[in-house]
Amino acid sequence: MNRTEFILVTTAILFVTFLLGWAASWLFHRVSRVTKADMGELDKMAQAVHEAEEERDQAVAYLHQMEADLKNRLHQAEAEARAAMEGLRNARAEIEQLRG
């Protein structure tokens, strides 16, 4: 094989390789192309996810509000219990004084 034949064979091999690569690329893009129906479905899914996130945020805010309200009620109940215990203690002391 002389130099000219070697160059021609190498050129042919490179050209065939280029054609195979181009065909594979075309086939890949043809198969993986996104259709308008797929885009519509993706938009619907994105909207559903957005709505779910908003509902979750609202639920979290509601739970924080309820937690604050319940803590406030608990503190009020504890204060009332302390006041009632103090009043009971004073009443017992007064009863002991009256007995004496």
KOLTOR-163042 format. One record per residue (C-alpha): x, y, z. Coordinates in steps of 0.2 Angstrom, whole numbers, padded with zeros to 4 digits, always signed. Layout:
<pts>
XYZ/...
</pts>
This chain:
<pts>
+0000+0000+0000/+0008+0016-0005/+0005+0033+0002/-0009+0038-0009/-0019+0023-0006/-0016+0025+0013/-0023+0043+0012/-0038+0037+0002/-0042+0023+0014/-0040+0034+0029/-0051+0047+0021/-0064+0035+0017/-0064+0028+0035/-0065+0045+0043/-0079+0050+0031/-0089+0034+0035/-0086+0037+0054/-0092+0055+0051/-0108+0049+0043/-0111+0036+0056/-0109+0049+0070/-0121+0061+0061/-0134+0047+0058/-0133+0042+0077/-0134+0061+0082/-0149+0063+0071/-0158+0047+0077/-0154+0052+0095/-0162+0069+0093/-0177+0062+0083/-0180+0050+0097/-0178+0062+0112/-0187+0076+0105/-0200+0084+0117/-0217+0086+0109/-0230+0100+0113/-0241+0087+0122/-0226+0083+0133/-0223+0101+0137/-0241+0104+0141/-0240+0089+0153/-0225+0096+0161/-0233+0113+0163/-0248+0105+0171/-0236+0095+0183/-0226+0111+0187/-0243+0120+0191/-0248+0106+0202/-0232+0106+0211/-0233+0125+0214/-0251+0123+0221/-0245+0109+0232/-0231+0120+0239/-0243+0134+0242/-0255+0123+0251/-0240+0116+0261/-0234+0134+0266/-0252+0138+0271/-0253+0123+0282/-0236+0126+0290/-0242+0144+0294/-0258+0138+0301/-0249+0125+0312/-0237+0139+0318/-0252+0150+0322/-0261+0135+0331/-0245+0131+0341/-0243+0150+0347/-0262+0150+0352/-0260+0134+0361/-0244+0140+0370/-0254+0156+0375/-0268+0145+0382/-0256+0134+0391/-0248+0149+0399/-0264+0157+0404/-0270+0140+0412/-0254+0139+0421/-0256+0157+0427/-0274+0153+0433/-0268+0137+0441/-0254+0147+0451/-0267+0160+0456/-0279+0147+0462/-0266+0138+0472/-0260+0154+0479/-0278+0158+0484/-0280+0140+0491/-0264+0142+0501/-0270+0159+0508/-0287+0152+0512/-0279+0137+0522/-0268+0149+0531/-0283+0160+0536/-0293+0144+0541/-0278+0139+0552/-0277+0157+0560/-0296+0156+0563/-0295+0139+0571/-0281+0145+0582/
</pts>
